[in-house]
């Protein structure tokens, strides 16, 4: 990434149970190429500034890639929630935010306007601190994340690469029916456990491809938990809108 800069950092320790990371991205003035944002099972609270305008908004749980052309000089500061943790903090079921990018004012009203006022003029480090303080205030009155969904998320994320978890078995393990599990996942994640399983597998493919050594697509498919390379190709096209080879080339730029 020569013309774009993106970096992640751990959140404040007291937020680590709810927040996966904080991140900053800048679009260099010399170039603003399209950016492909692929599903990761998470939701983000994002402050966009620079360019022509500023905005505090939420990136909902995606079911497919979103490709956007961002104006040169724009910068973003984001706070990425852990899967299943954002809905209670944001105060709205995740299913209402799927593939959406709503302005925070639509969710928090005047509180969002005040938060945006605080963010104006802040440097990236200051903006991160302001966003983290806002989440702390929300956590003081927000309900805890659904423990059933959290248990399922943990089981799916730590599942062995070549043995995808069976949803019916997960439902029995947590003591509810598949239908109940689906409803609870919709509220907390934005989609059912089967969709989340596919996103976890897709993210595992990206992580393995970015790891050390040289990997063929066939070996990446096997190690990620796909049935074969054709299965990988179909799922990458569905989630990212392109081929595995082209997606990996974009990530390498």
N, C-alpha and C positions, 0 to 999 in steps of 0.2 A: 504494500500500500504506500506508494510514493506520494500521491497527491491527496490522499485522505489519511486522516490520523484517527485511530480508535484505540482506546485503552480502557481496561477494566481494573478495578481495585476492590478489595474486600470491604464490606460495609462496617459501620461501627459495631463493636462486639455485641452490644445489647440488642442490636437489630438482626443479628445473624440468623436467628431462628425463622425470621420472616422475609429477609432480603438476601438474595443470592449474591448480588454485586452492585456496585455503583460504576458508572461508565461515563466517559467523555468522548465525543466525536467532533472533529472539526473538518470542514470542507475548505480546502485550500483555494485562495482567490484565483489561482491560475487554471483551475479545472474543477468541474462539478459533474462527474459522470453519474449515470444512474446507479442506484444502490439496490441490491436484491436482499430484502429482509426475509429470512426463512423461519418457519415455525419452530419454536423451542419449548412450548408448554408453559411459558411464563407470561406475565403482564408487566408493563413498565409505566412508571410515572416520569414524564419527560418535560424538561424545560428547553424550548428552542428559542434561540436569540441570534442577533446579528442579521445580516441580509436586510430584508425589507420590513420585517416585523418580528414580534416575539409571541410565544404561546406556551401555556402550560396545558399539557394534554396527557391522555392515557392511551397506551398502545394495548389493545385488547388481545386476547389469545387468538393467534392466527391459525387458520386451517390450510392456508396456501401462502406462497410467497407474495410479498408486496414490493413492487419495483417503483421507486420514486426518483424524480430528478430534483435535486436540492440546489437552491441558489448558492452560488459561490459566496464565501465569507460567512456562511451559516455555521453555528455551533450548537451542539446538543449536550445537555447534562441529564443523565438518566439514572433511575433507581429501579433495578430489576427485582421483582418479588419472586420468591420461591413458588413453584407450582402449587396451587391450591390456597395460597396465603393472601392473595390480593383482594379477593371479593369482600371479605369481612372488613378490611381496612378501607376499601373504596366505598363500601356501603351499597353495593349493587351486585346482583348475581352475575357471575362471569358469563353466563349464557347471553346476557344482554349486551355484552361488549365484544362478542366474537367477530374477528376481522374488522373491528372498528378502531377509530382514532378520535374519540370524543374529546372535546374541550373539557378541562377539569371543572369549569364553571357549571357545566350541565350536571355534574355529580355533587359538587360541594357548594355551589352558589357563591355567596359573599366571601366565604372562607377561602375559596380558590382565588378570587380577585385580590384578597389581601396577601395571599401567598405569592401571587404573581408580582405584586407591588414590591414585596421584599426581595424577590429574585432580580428585579431590574437593576442592572449595573453591577451585580455580583460577579466575581471571577469564578472559574469552575470550582475551585475548592470551597469557596463560600456558598455557591449554589448547592453543592452536595450537602453541606452542613444544614442549610435551610430546608432542603427536601427531607433529610433525615429527621430533623426536629418536627416537621409536619407529620411524618409517619409516627413518631413517638406520641404526639398528641392524639392521633387517631387511635393508636393502640390502647390508650388509657381507657377508652370507652367501647372499643370494638369487641365483638365476641371472638372467642378463640377459633382458629381454623378447624374445620370439620375433622375430628380425629380419625374417622373411618377413611376419608379420602387421603389424609396424610399417611396413613398406614399403607394404603394401596400405592400411592406415589412412591414411597420408599421401596416397596417390594418390586415395583416395575423398574425403577432406576438402578437397583442393585442386582437385577436378574442376570444370570449367566448369559453371555453373548449368544450362545447357540441354542439356548432353551427359552424361547419367549414364554412369558407367564400366560397361563390360561385364565381368562376372565371369570369363568364359572368357578374355577378353583379358588381364585382370590375372593370372590363373593362368599363362598362357604367359609373360608378362613376368617373373614371379618364378621361372619355371623348374620349376613343379610342376603336378600335375594338379588339376582342380577338386575332386576328392574329397579329395586331400591338403590343399588349401587350406581346405576346409570343416572338416576335423578340427582343423587348427591354429587356425582362428578360433574354433571351439567352446571349445577349451582356454583361449585368451587373452582372447576377447571375451565368451564365453557363448553366442554364436549365430553363424551363418554370415555370409559377406560380403554376401549378398543382403539379409538382415535389417538388417545394419549400414548398408548403402547407403540403405535406407528411412528409418532413424533420422537419418542425416546430412542427407537431403533435408528431413525434417520439421523438424530444428533450423534448417536454412537458412531455411525458411519463417518460423519464429518470429523469427529475426534480422532478416530483411527487413521483416517487419511492424512491428518495433520501431524501424526506421530512420526517417530524416527523410522528410517528405512524406506524401501521402495515397495509399494503394494499394487498388485493388479486389482482391477475391479472385481474379478471373481473371488479373490481372497478377501477383499474388503466386504463383499456381500456375505460370505460365509462367517467371517468373524463378527459381523454386525448383527447376525441373526436372521438374514434373509434366506429364503428357500434356495435361491440361485441368483445369478447375475441379472436375469430377466426380471425377476421380482424386484431387485434393487432399482433397475432402470424405471420400471413402472411407478414405484413409490416415490422416487426422486422427482420424476416428471409431475406427479400429482401434487407433491408438497412444494417443490421449488420451481416448477414450470420450465424446466430445462433438463438436459441430460446430465448424468453423473460427471462425465469428463468435462463438460463446459462449466458446471458448477464448481468443480475443484479448480479449474483454471481461473475462474473469477476470484476465488478465495486466495489464490497464489499471487494475484496481481498486487 
